[in-house]
């Protein structure tokens, strides 16, 4: 099991739709044997530049402990999900996650 940080920006939508997208990826990680150790919802913020004709997005950060296959599946699904504007997955050190 490795530690990862998954950050993604959801297009500006209603609160229920935003929560549904977050729940979708939370369930995806759990279904693939991963565990979310911490979830940070940064909220709606203005983007530095337009992405897919959107000026605002909802930022979410997951601290995850899982296998590389789980991260690969999460990355694949994020790429094909229309509600996700951008995402980034980074492997983190164990020392950093213990916040």
Biopython code that builds the backbone (N, CA, C, O; Angstrom):
import numpy as np
from Bio.PDB.StructureBuilder import StructureBuilder

atoms = [
    (1, "UNK", "N", (0.845, -1.188, 0.000)),
    (1, "UNK", "CA", (0.000, 0.000, 0.000)),
    (1, "UNK", "C", (0.887, 1.247, 0.000)),
    (1, "UNK", "O", (1.868, 1.335, 0.739)),
    (2, "UNK", "N", (0.519, 2.192, -0.840)),
    (2, "UNK", "CA", (1.263, 3.438, -0.958)),
    (2, "UNK", "C", (0.348, 4.613, -0.660)),
    (2, "UNK", "O", (-0.876, 4.496, -0.720)),
    (3, "UNK", "N", (0.957, 5.741, -0.340)),
    (3, "UNK", "CA", (0.191, 6.956, -0.054)),
    (3, "UNK", "C", (0.188, 7.865, -1.280)),
    (3, "UNK", "O", (1.216, 8.063, -1.928)),
    (4, "UNK", "N", (-0.979, 8.408, -1.579)),
    (4, "UNK", "CA", (-1.141, 9.304, -2.722)),
    (4, "UNK", "C", (-1.961, 10.521, -2.314)),
    (4, "UNK", "O", (-2.733, 10.480, -1.356)),
    (5, "UNK", "N", (-1.777, 11.590, -3.053)),
    (5, "UNK", "CA", (-2.629, 12.765, -2.956)),
    (5, "UNK", "C", (-3.327, 12.909, -4.300)),
    (5, "UNK", "O", (-2.672, 12.972, -5.341)),
    (6, "UNK", "N", (-4.646, 12.961, -4.279)),
    (6, "UNK", "CA", (-5.433, 13.113, -5.500)),
    (6, "UNK", "C", (-6.188, 14.433, -5.387)),
    (6, "UNK", "O", (-7.046, 14.599, -4.521)),
    (7, "UNK", "N", (-5.857, 15.365, -6.272)),
    (7, "UNK", "CA", (-6.569, 16.634, -6.286)),
    (7, "UNK", "C", (-7.289, 16.753, -7.615)),
    (7, "UNK", "O", (-6.744, 16.424, -8.669)),
    (8, "UNK", "N", (-8.528, 17.231, -7.547)),
    (8, "UNK", "CA", (-9.284, 17.417, -8.783)),
    (8, "UNK", "C", (-10.197, 18.624, -8.668)),
    (8, "UNK", "O", (-10.607, 19.025, -7.579)),
    (9, "UNK", "N", (-10.502, 19.192, -9.835)),
    (9, "UNK", "CA", (-11.357, 20.375, -9.919)),
    (9, "UNK", "C", (-12.633, 19.958, -10.649)),
    (9, "UNK", "O", (-12.590, 19.437, -11.763)),
    (10, "UNK", "N", (-13.762, 20.200, -9.994)),
    (10, "UNK", "CA", (-15.060, 19.865, -10.566)),
    (10, "UNK", "C", (-15.662, 21.129, -11.163)),
    (10, "UNK", "O", (-15.583, 22.199, -10.558)),
    (11, "UNK", "N", (-16.261, 21.019, -12.341)),
    (11, "UNK", "CA", (-16.887, 22.189, -12.964)),
    (11, "UNK", "C", (-17.944, 22.758, -12.035)),
    (11, "UNK", "O", (-18.532, 22.026, -11.239)),
    (12, "UNK", "N", (-18.186, 24.035, -12.129)),
    (12, "UNK", "CA", (-19.130, 24.731, -11.263)),
    (12, "UNK", "C", (-20.546, 24.217, -11.512)),
    (12, "UNK", "O", (-21.099, 24.396, -12.598)),
    (13, "UNK", "N", (-21.130, 23.573, -10.488)),
    (13, "UNK", "CA", (-22.467, 22.990, -10.589)),
    (13, "UNK", "C", (-23.201, 23.226, -9.272)),
    (13, "UNK", "O", (-22.672, 23.861, -8.360)),
    (14, "UNK", "N", (-24.419, 22.709, -9.184)),
    (14, "UNK", "CA", (-25.171, 22.762, -7.937)),
    (14, "UNK", "C", (-24.490, 21.884, -6.892)),
    (14, "UNK", "O", (-23.724, 20.980, -7.225)),
    (15, "UNK", "N", (-24.782, 22.165, -5.626)),
    (15, "UNK", "CA", (-24.132, 21.444, -4.529)),
    (15, "UNK", "C", (-24.396, 19.942, -4.571)),
    (15, "UNK", "O", (-23.491, 19.150, -4.311)),
    (16, "UNK", "N", (-25.623, 19.543, -4.894)),
    (16, "UNK", "CA", (-25.963, 18.120, -4.946)),
    (16, "UNK", "C", (-25.167, 17.392, -6.024)),
    (16, "UNK", "O", (-24.683, 16.283, -5.798)),
    (17, "UNK", "N", (-25.032, 18.005, -7.180)),
    (17, "UNK", "CA", (-24.284, 17.396, -8.280)),
    (17, "UNK", "C", (-22.793, 17.305, -7.939)),
    (17, "UNK", "O", (-22.133, 16.319, -8.267)),
    (18, "UNK", "N", (-22.277, 18.334, -7.284)),
    (18, "UNK", "CA", (-20.871, 18.327, -6.872)),
    (18, "UNK", "C", (-20.622, 17.213, -5.864)),
    (18, "UNK", "O", (-19.638, 16.481, -5.971)),
    (19, "UNK", "N", (-21.515, 17.087, -4.887)),
    (19, "UNK", "CA", (-21.379, 16.022, -3.890)),
    (19, "UNK", "C", (-21.476, 14.637, -4.525)),
    (19, "UNK", "O", (-20.813, 13.701, -4.080)),
    (20, "UNK", "N", (-22.289, 14.508, -5.551)),
    (20, "UNK", "CA", (-22.434, 13.223, -6.252)),
    (20, "UNK", "C", (-21.126, 12.823, -6.937)),
    (20, "UNK", "O", (-20.753, 11.650, -6.929)),
    (21, "UNK", "N", (-20.432, 13.797, -7.529)),
    (21, "UNK", "CA", (-19.155, 13.512, -8.193)),
    (21, "UNK", "C", (-18.101, 13.102, -7.159)),
    (21, "UNK", "O", (-17.339, 12.160, -7.376)),
    (22, "UNK", "N", (-18.068, 13.817, -6.040)),
    (22, "UNK", "CA", (-17.107, 13.488, -4.977)),
    (22, "UNK", "C", (-17.396, 12.090, -4.433)),
    (22, "UNK", "O", (-16.476, 11.303, -4.210)),
    (23, "UNK", "N", (-18.654, 11.790, -4.225)),
    (23, "UNK", "CA", (-19.059, 10.472, -3.727)),
    (23, "UNK", "C", (-18.702, 9.373, -4.728)),
    (23, "UNK", "O", (-18.311, 8.275, -4.334)),
    (24, "UNK", "N", (-18.838, 9.668, -6.014)),
    (24, "UNK", "CA", (-18.504, 8.703, -7.066)),
    (24, "UNK", "C", (-17.046, 8.271, -6.948)),
    (24, "UNK", "O", (-16.745, 7.079, -7.021)),
    (25, "UNK", "N", (-16.142, 9.227, -6.768)),
    (25, "UNK", "CA", (-14.720, 8.886, -6.697)),
    (25, "UNK", "C", (-14.342, 8.301, -5.345)),
    (25, "UNK", "O", (-13.424, 7.485, -5.257)),
    (26, "UNK", "N", (-15.030, 8.703, -4.311)),
    (26, "UNK", "CA", (-14.822, 8.092, -2.999)),
    (26, "UNK", "C", (-15.189, 6.610, -3.043)),
    (26, "UNK", "O", (-14.454, 5.766, -2.530)),
    (27, "UNK", "N", (-16.328, 6.301, -3.655)),
    (27, "UNK", "CA", (-16.762, 4.909, -3.797)),
    (27, "UNK", "C", (-15.845, 4.120, -4.722)),
    (27, "UNK", "O", (-15.596, 2.939, -4.481)),
    (28, "UNK", "N", (-15.342, 4.751, -5.772)),
    (28, "UNK", "CA", (-14.439, 4.095, -6.715)),
    (28, "UNK", "C", (-13.154, 3.668, -6.018)),
    (28, "UNK", "O", (-12.665, 2.559, -6.232)),
    (29, "UNK", "N", (-12.612, 4.546, -5.190)),
    (29, "UNK", "CA", (-11.379, 4.231, -4.461)),
    (29, "UNK", "C", (-11.634, 3.086, -3.479)),
    (29, "UNK", "O", (-10.824, 2.165, -3.377)),
    (30, "UNK", "N", (-12.748, 3.142, -2.763)),
    (30, "UNK", "CA", (-13.080, 2.083, -1.803)),
    (30, "UNK", "C", (-13.316, 0.745, -2.512)),
    (30, "UNK", "O", (-12.913, -0.304, -2.009)),
    (31, "UNK", "N", (-13.960, 0.781, -3.667)),
    (31, "UNK", "CA", (-14.255, -0.448, -4.411)),
    (31, "UNK", "C", (-12.990, -1.126, -4.937)),
    (31, "UNK", "O", (-12.969, -2.339, -5.149)),
    (32, "UNK", "N", (-11.938, -0.333, -5.146)),
    (32, "UNK", "CA", (-10.674, -0.879, -5.645)),
    (32, "UNK", "C", (-9.674, -1.149, -4.519)),
    (32, "UNK", "O", (-8.479, -1.298, -4.774)),
    (33, "UNK", "N", (-10.155, -1.211, -3.292)),
    (33, "UNK", "CA", (-9.295, -1.590, -2.169)),
    (33, "UNK", "C", (-8.528, -0.448, -1.538)),
    (33, "UNK", "O", (-7.638, -0.686, -0.721)),
    (34, "UNK", "N", (-8.846, 0.780, -1.893)),
    (34, "UNK", "CA", (-8.153, 1.931, -1.321)),
    (34, "UNK", "C", (-8.882, 2.488, -0.116)),
    (34, "UNK", "O", (-10.034, 2.142, 0.148)),
    (35, "UNK", "N", (-8.197, 3.357, 0.611)),
    (35, "UNK", "CA", (-8.795, 3.986, 1.781)),
    (35, "UNK", "C", (-8.460, 5.473, 1.763)),
    (35, "UNK", "O", (-7.295, 5.847, 1.633)),
    (36, "UNK", "N", (-9.471, 6.315, 1.893)),
    (36, "UNK", "CA", (-9.256, 7.758, 1.966)),
    (36, "UNK", "C", (-8.967, 8.099, 3.424)),
    (36, "UNK", "O", (-9.836, 7.965, 4.285)),
    (37, "UNK", "N", (-7.737, 8.543, 3.693)),
    (37, "UNK", "CA", (-7.361, 8.861, 5.063)),
    (37, "UNK", "C", (-7.795, 10.260, 5.469)),
    (37, "UNK", "O", (-8.028, 10.533, 6.646)),
    (38, "UNK", "N", (-7.902, 11.152, 4.472)),
    (38, "UNK", "CA", (-8.346, 12.520, 4.750)),
    (38, "UNK", "C", (-8.942, 13.105, 3.479)),
    (38, "UNK", "O", (-8.463, 12.837, 2.377)),
    (39, "UNK", "N", (-9.990, 13.906, 3.638)),
    (39, "UNK", "CA", (-10.640, 14.557, 2.501)),
    (39, "UNK", "C", (-10.742, 16.052, 2.802)),
    (39, "UNK", "O", (-11.317, 16.451, 3.815)),
    (40, "UNK", "N", (-10.183, 16.867, 1.920)),
    (40, "UNK", "CA", (-10.268, 18.325, 2.055)),
    (40, "UNK", "C", (-11.089, 18.881, 0.907)),
    (40, "UNK", "O", (-10.750, 18.692, -0.261)),
    (41, "UNK", "N", (-12.174, 19.569, 1.245)),
    (41, "UNK", "CA", (-12.977, 20.253, 0.227)),
    (41, "UNK", "C", (-12.635, 21.735, 0.327)),
    (41, "UNK", "O", (-13.050, 22.424, 1.259)),
    (42, "UNK", "N", (-11.877, 22.202, -0.641)),
    (42, "UNK", "CA", (-11.434, 23.596, -0.622)),
    (42, "UNK", "C", (-12.548, 24.540, -1.036)),
    (42, "UNK", "O", (-12.499, 25.731, -0.727)),
    (43, "UNK", "N", (-13.538, 24.030, -1.722)),
    (43, "UNK", "CA", (-14.665, 24.855, -2.127)),
    (43, "UNK", "C", (-14.491, 25.451, -3.510)),
    (43, "UNK", "O", (-13.542, 25.144, -4.232)),
    (44, "UNK", "N", (-15.439, 26.315, -3.858)),
    (44, "UNK", "CA", (-15.455, 26.942, -5.177)),
    (44, "UNK", "C", (-14.454, 28.088, -5.205)),
    (44, "UNK", "O", (-14.460, 28.961, -4.338)),
    (45, "UNK", "N", (-13.596, 28.068, -6.220)),
    (45, "UNK", "CA", (-12.585, 29.114, -6.383)),
    (45, "UNK", "C", (-12.496, 29.532, -7.842)),
    (45, "UNK", "O", (-12.819, 28.772, -8.755)),
    (46, "UNK", "N", (-12.059, 30.735, -8.022)),
    (46, "UNK", "CA", (-11.847, 31.248, -9.374)),
    (46, "UNK", "C", (-10.564, 30.633, -9.932)),
    (46, "UNK", "O", (-9.542, 30.574, -9.247)),
    (47, "UNK", "N", (-10.631, 30.179, -11.180)),
    (47, "UNK", "CA", (-9.468, 29.581, -11.834)),
    (47, "UNK", "C", (-8.538, 30.668, -12.362)),
    (47, "UNK", "O", (-8.989, 31.765, -12.688)),
    (48, "UNK", "N", (-7.263, 30.374, -12.445)),
    (48, "UNK", "CA", (-6.285, 31.329, -12.958)),
    (48, "UNK", "C", (-6.513, 31.597, -14.442)),
    (48, "UNK", "O", (-6.233, 32.690, -14.933)),
    (49, "UNK", "N", (-7.021, 30.600, -15.144)),
    (49, "UNK", "CA", (-7.360, 30.737, -16.564)),
    (49, "UNK", "C", (-8.531, 29.795, -16.852)),
    (49, "UNK", "O", (-8.766, 28.838, -16.114)),
    (50, "UNK", "N", (-9.243, 30.074, -17.908)),
    (50, "UNK", "CA", (-10.404, 29.254, -18.249)),
    (50, "UNK", "C", (-9.977, 27.849, -18.668)),
    (50, "UNK", "O", (-9.028, 27.670, -19.431)),
    (51, "UNK", "N", (-10.699, 26.866, -18.152)),
    (51, "UNK", "CA", (-10.498, 25.472, -18.514)),
    (51, "UNK", "C", (-11.838, 24.962, -19.025)),
    (51, "UNK", "O", (-12.836, 24.991, -18.306)),
    (52, "UNK", "N", (-11.856, 24.496, -20.265)),
    (52, "UNK", "CA", (-13.090, 24.009, -20.893)),
    (52, "UNK", "C", (-14.217, 25.037, -20.762)),
    (52, "UNK", "O", (-15.359, 24.686, -20.463)),
    (53, "UNK", "N", (-13.885, 26.295, -20.987)),
    (53, "UNK", "CA", (-14.814, 27.432, -20.959)),
    (53, "UNK", "C", (-15.426, 27.678, -19.580)),
    (53, "UNK", "O", (-16.508, 28.256, -19.480)),
    (54, "UNK", "N", (-14.748, 27.246, -18.524)),
    (54, "UNK", "CA", (-15.199, 27.465, -17.149)),
    (54, "UNK", "C", (-14.228, 28.412, -16.450)),
    (54, "UNK", "O", (-13.014, 28.270, -16.594)),
    (55, "UNK", "N", (-14.755, 29.380, -15.692)),
    (55, "UNK", "CA", (-13.933, 30.338, -14.969)),
    (55, "UNK", "C", (-13.807, 29.990, -13.486)),
    (55, "UNK", "O", (-12.916, 30.494, -12.803)),
    (56, "UNK", "N", (-14.706, 29.122, -12.984)),
    (56, "UNK", "CA", (-14.682, 28.705, -11.580)),
    (56, "UNK", "C", (-14.734, 27.191, -11.492)),
    (56, "UNK", "O", (-15.226, 26.513, -12.394)),
    (57, "UNK", "N", (-14.214, 26.677, -10.381)),
    (57, "UNK", "CA", (-14.275, 25.245, -10.150)),
    (57, "UNK", "C", (-14.265, 24.932, -8.674)),
    (57, "UNK", "O", (-13.855, 25.758, -7.859)),
    (58, "UNK", "N", (-14.720, 23.729, -8.325)),
    (58, "UNK", "CA", (-14.769, 23.268, -6.940)),
    (58, "UNK", "C", (-13.578, 22.337, -6.725)),
    (58, "UNK", "O", (-13.478, 21.291, -7.366)),
    (59, "UNK", "N", (-12.677, 22.720, -5.817)),
    (59, "UNK", "CA", (-11.451, 21.971, -5.571)),
    (59, "UNK", "C", (-11.674, 20.926, -4.471)),
    (59, "UNK", "O", (-12.295, 21.209, -3.447)),
    (60, "UNK", "N", (-11.153, 19.711, -4.705)),
    (60, "UNK", "CA", (-11.224, 18.630, -3.720)),
    (60, "UNK", "C", (-9.868, 17.935, -3.668)),
    (60, "UNK", "O", (-9.251, 17.678, -4.701)),
    (61, "UNK", "N", (-9.411, 17.634, -2.449)),
    (61, "UNK", "CA", (-8.146, 16.938, -2.242)),
    (61, "UNK", "C", (-8.390, 15.697, -1.402)),
    (61, "UNK", "O", (-8.943, 15.785, -0.305)),
    (62, "UNK", "N", (-7.977, 14.531, -1.916)),
    (62, "UNK", "CA", (-8.056, 13.269, -1.187)),
    (62, "UNK", "C", (-6.648, 12.833, -0.814)),
    (62, "UNK", "O", (-5.744, 12.883, -1.648)),
    (63, "UNK", "N", (-6.450, 12.406, 0.427)),
    (63, "UNK", "CA", (-5.236, 11.697, 0.830)),
    (63, "UNK", "C", (-5.634, 10.229, 0.867)),
    (63, "UNK", "O", (-6.526, 9.841, 1.621)),
    (64, "UNK", "N", (-4.971, 9.412, 0.050)),
    (64, "UNK", "CA", (-5.405, 8.044, -0.173)),
    (64, "UNK", "C", (-4.267, 7.066, 0.106)),
    (64, "UNK", "O", (-3.107, 7.349, -0.193)),
    (65, "UNK", "N", (-4.610, 5.918, 0.679)),
    (65, "UNK", "CA", (-3.690, 4.802, 0.828)),
    (65, "UNK", "C", (-4.254, 3.659, -0.012)),
    (65, "UNK", "O", (-5.337, 3.144, 0.268)),
    (66, "UNK", "N", (-3.501, 3.268, -1.052)),
    (66, "UNK", "CA", (-3.993, 2.218, -1.945)),
    (66, "UNK", "C", (-2.861, 1.637, -2.770)),
    (66, "UNK", "O", (-1.708, 2.057, -2.670)),
    (67, "UNK", "N", (-3.219, 0.668, -3.581)),
    (67, "UNK", "CA", (-2.283, 0.042, -4.514)),
    (67, "UNK", "C", (-2.222, 0.867, -5.809)),
    (67, "UNK", "O", (-3.155, 1.612, -6.106)),
    (68, "UNK", "N", (-1.140, 0.742, -6.576)),
    (68, "UNK", "CA", (-1.036, 1.478, -7.847)),
    (68, "UNK", "C", (-2.165, 1.182, -8.839)),
    (68, "UNK", "O", (-2.523, 2.053, -9.632)),
    (69, "UNK", "N", (-2.721, -0.008, -8.812)),
    (69, "UNK", "CA", (-3.823, -0.342, -9.727)),
    (69, "UNK", "C", (-5.060, 0.501, -9.426)),
    (69, "UNK", "O", (-5.793, 0.881, -10.340)),
    (70, "UNK", "N", (-5.288, 0.787, -8.170)),
    (70, "UNK", "CA", (-6.428, 1.623, -7.772)),
    (70, "UNK", "C", (-6.257, 3.046, -8.309)),
    (70, "UNK", "O", (-7.208, 3.659, -8.792)),
    (71, "UNK", "N", (-5.034, 3.555, -8.215)),
    (71, "UNK", "CA", (-4.750, 4.900, -8.723)),
    (71, "UNK", "C", (-4.894, 4.946, -10.240)),
    (71, "UNK", "O", (-5.404, 5.924, -10.787)),
    (72, "UNK", "N", (-4.454, 3.907, -10.912)),
    (72, "UNK", "CA", (-4.577, 3.848, -12.372)),
    (72, "UNK", "C", (-6.042, 3.872, -12.794)),
    (72, "UNK", "O", (-6.399, 4.553, -13.755)),
    (73, "UNK", "N", (-6.888, 3.138, -12.084)),
    (73, "UNK", "CA", (-8.325, 3.114, -12.399)),
    (73, "UNK", "C", (-8.965, 4.475, -12.121)),
    (73, "UNK", "O", (-9.789, 4.950, -12.902)),
    (74, "UNK", "N", (-8.584, 5.095, -11.009)),
    (74, "UNK", "CA", (-9.112, 6.415, -10.658)),
    (74, "UNK", "C", (-8.709, 7.444, -11.724)),
    (74, "UNK", "O", (-9.522, 8.277, -12.125)),
    (75, "UNK", "N", (-7.469, 7.382, -12.172)),
    (75, "UNK", "CA", (-6.976, 8.286, -13.210)),
    (75, "UNK", "C", (-7.753, 8.083, -14.511)),
    (75, "UNK", "O", (-8.123, 9.053, -15.171)),
    (76, "UNK", "N", (-7.999, 6.829, -14.878)),
    (76, "UNK", "CA", (-8.721, 6.523, -16.106)),
    (76, "UNK", "C", (-10.139, 7.087, -16.066)),
    (76, "UNK", "O", (-10.605, 7.679, -17.040)),
    (77, "UNK", "N", (-10.821, 6.903, -14.942)),
    (77, "UNK", "CA", (-12.197, 7.369, -14.823)),
    (77, "UNK", "C", (-12.255, 8.899, -14.787)),
    (77, "UNK", "O", (-13.176, 9.499, -15.341)),
    (78, "UNK", "N", (-11.277, 9.526, -14.140)),
    (78, "UNK", "CA", (-11.259, 10.994, -14.096)),
    (78, "UNK", "C", (-11.071, 11.592, -15.488)),
    (78, "UNK", "O", (-11.630, 12.645, -15.793)),
    (79, "UNK", "N", (-10.292, 10.928, -16.327)),
    (79, "UNK", "CA", (-10.054, 11.422, -17.683)),
    (79, "UNK", "C", (-11.322, 11.410, -18.535)),
    (79, "UNK", "O", (-11.479, 12.253, -19.418)),
    (80, "UNK", "N", (-12.224, 10.466, -18.280)),
    (80, "UNK", "CA", (-13.422, 10.351, -19.116)),
    (80, "UNK", "C", (-14.661, 10.965, -18.467)),
    (80, "UNK", "O", (-15.743, 10.921, -19.052)),
    (81, "UNK", "N", (-14.521, 11.535, -17.271)),
    (81, "UNK", "CA", (-15.653, 12.158, -16.589)),
    (81, "UNK", "C", (-15.748, 13.619, -17.010)),
    (81, "UNK", "O", (-14.805, 14.386, -16.815)),
    (82, "UNK", "N", (-16.879, 14.006, -17.582)),
    (82, "UNK", "CA", (-17.053, 15.367, -18.096)),
    (82, "UNK", "C", (-17.039, 16.429, -17.005)),
    (82, "UNK", "O", (-16.640, 17.565, -17.261)),
    (83, "UNK", "N", (-17.465, 16.085, -15.797)),
    (83, "UNK", "CA", (-17.536, 17.070, -14.712)),
    (83, "UNK", "C", (-16.161, 17.463, -14.160)),
    (83, "UNK", "O", (-16.034, 18.493, -13.498)),
    (84, "UNK", "N", (-15.142, 16.658, -14.426)),
    (84, "UNK", "CA", (-13.792, 16.948, -13.930)),
    (84, "UNK", "C", (-13.075, 17.845, -14.936)),
    (84, "UNK", "O", (-12.900, 17.473, -16.096)),
    (85, "UNK", "N", (-12.660, 19.037, -14.480)),
    (85, "UNK", "CA", (-11.922, 19.952, -15.349)),
    (85, "UNK", "C", (-10.448, 19.561, -15.420)),
    (85, "UNK", "O", (-9.876, 19.467, -16.505)),
    (86, "UNK", "N", (-9.847, 19.337, -14.274)),
    (86, "UNK", "CA", (-8.431, 18.943, -14.184)),
    (86, "UNK", "C", (-8.272, 18.020, -12.997)),
    (86, "UNK", "O", (-9.055, 18.077, -12.049)),
    (87, "UNK", "N", (-7.252, 17.161, -13.046)),
    (87, "UNK", "CA", (-6.917, 16.337, -11.886)),
    (87, "UNK", "C", (-5.426, 16.052, -11.882)),
    (87, "UNK", "O", (-4.756, 16.121, -12.912)),
    (88, "UNK", "N", (-4.927, 15.732, -10.702)),
    (88, "UNK", "CA", (-3.517, 15.398, -10.563)),
    (88, "UNK", "C", (-3.380, 14.380, -9.433)),
    (88, "UNK", "O", (-3.987, 14.532, -8.374)),
    (89, "UNK", "N", (-2.584, 13.349, -9.666)),
    (89, "UNK", "CA", (-2.347, 12.315, -8.669)),
    (89, "UNK", "C", (-0.844, 12.268, -8.406)),
    (89, "UNK", "O", (-0.042, 12.113, -9.327)),
    (90, "UNK", "N", (-0.477, 12.407, -7.124)),
    (90, "UNK", "CA", (0.926, 12.460, -6.747)),
    (90, "UNK", "C", (1.178, 11.450, -5.632)),
    (90, "UNK", "O", (0.400, 11.358, -4.682)),
    (91, "UNK", "N", (2.253, 10.703, -5.748)),
    (91, "UNK", "CA", (2.643, 9.800, -4.659)),
    (91, "UNK", "C", (3.308, 10.649, -3.583)),
    (91, "UNK", "O", (4.178, 11.469, -3.879)),
    (92, "UNK", "N", (2.897, 10.451, -2.338)),
    (92, "UNK", "CA", (3.440, 11.265, -1.249)),
    (92, "UNK", "C", (4.188, 10.386, -0.254)),
    (92, "UNK", "O", (3.981, 9.174, -0.192)),
    (93, "UNK", "N", (5.058, 11.020, 0.519)),
    (93, "UNK", "CA", (5.796, 10.317, 1.559)),
    (93, "UNK", "C", (4.899, 10.060, 2.746)),
    (93, "UNK", "O", (3.936, 10.793, 2.972)),
    (94, "UNK", "N", (5.206, 9.029, 3.505)),
    (94, "UNK", "CA", (4.399, 8.687, 4.677)),
    (94, "UNK", "C", (4.423, 9.790, 5.723)),
    (94, "UNK", "O", (3.436, 9.987, 6.431)),
    (95, "UNK", "N", (5.517, 10.503, 5.832)),
    (95, "UNK", "CA", (5.660, 11.553, 6.849)),
    (95, "UNK", "C", (4.694, 12.706, 6.608)),
    (95, "UNK", "O", (4.188, 13.296, 7.563)),
    (96, "UNK", "N", (4.433, 13.035, 5.350)),
    (96, "UNK", "CA", (3.587, 14.168, 5.019)),
    (96, "UNK", "C", (2.113, 13.927, 5.334)),
    (96, "UNK", "O", (1.398, 14.865, 5.686)),
    (97, "UNK", "N", (1.650, 12.684, 5.213)),
    (97, "UNK", "CA", (0.228, 12.386, 5.333)),
    (97, "UNK", "C", (-0.235, 12.407, 6.789)),
    (97, "UNK", "O", (-1.431, 12.558, 7.042)),
    (98, "UNK", "N", (0.653, 12.263, 7.730)),
    (98, "UNK", "CA", (0.277, 12.176, 9.132)),
    (98, "UNK", "C", (-0.078, 13.534, 9.708)),
    (98, "UNK", "O", (0.461, 13.927, 10.743)),
    (99, "UNK", "N", (-0.957, 14.239, 9.068)),
    (99, "UNK", "CA", (-1.360, 15.574, 9.522)),
    (99, "UNK", "C", (-2.561, 15.499, 10.424)),
    (99, "UNK", "O", (-3.039, 16.528, 10.901)),
]
sb = StructureBuilder()
sb.init_structure("model")
sb.init_model(0)
sb.init_chain("A")
sb.init_seg("    ")
for serial, (resi, resn, name, xyz) in enumerate(atoms, 1):
    if name == "N":
        sb.init_residue(resn, " ", resi, " ")
    sb.init_atom(name, np.array(xyz, "f"), 0.0, 1.0, " ", f" {name:<3s}", serial, name[0])
structure = sb.get_structure()
